[in-house]
Amino acid sequence: MNALPPRLRSHVVILGGGFTGAAVAWHLARQSARPLITVIEPRPFLGGGLAYSSEEPSHRVNVPASRMSLSPDEPEHFLRWLAHDGGAERDPDSVWRDGDIFPQRRVFGRYVAEQLAPHIASGAIRHVRDRASDVRRNGDGWIVTASGQPIAADIV
């Protein structure tokens, strides 16, 4: 296979758009000198993955919402989002006896997806709804194949 043309800035391809892949994309997209970001994930939205897309109501986060956040500088970011969203009011079982909130896991997945949405809409993050079928070294970079198309990457 011939090498693809060089890019003006680095291109990061993230395999898997569950929480970890989505969080990496979110942090990269917020940098001033952000790279091109492509997330390869077959699910319709980023951030849920297997852990945070469950439709089972009894599947809840295992730490209080007050300790969950995409932003380390704002440890209660999710809790504030949850209050604004009204999730605890709609799900009284999420409020524990001591007042801590343990929402359904899919609610946290929705929070992550909403944080990524502006970056996807602006084109800062590209979501390829597929699975990677091949990853190969190409000189100093990589070629990732998804949806039958080669994607040149500096970092995978």
Secondary structure, 3 states (H helix, E strand, C coil): CCCCCCCCCCEEEEECCCHHHHHHHHHHHCCCCCCEEEEECCCCCCCCCCCCCCCCCCCECCCCHHHCCCCCCCCCHHHHHHHHHCHHHHCHHHECCCCCECCEHHHHHHHHHHHHHHHHHHCCEEEECCCEEEEEEECCEEEEEECCEEEEECEC
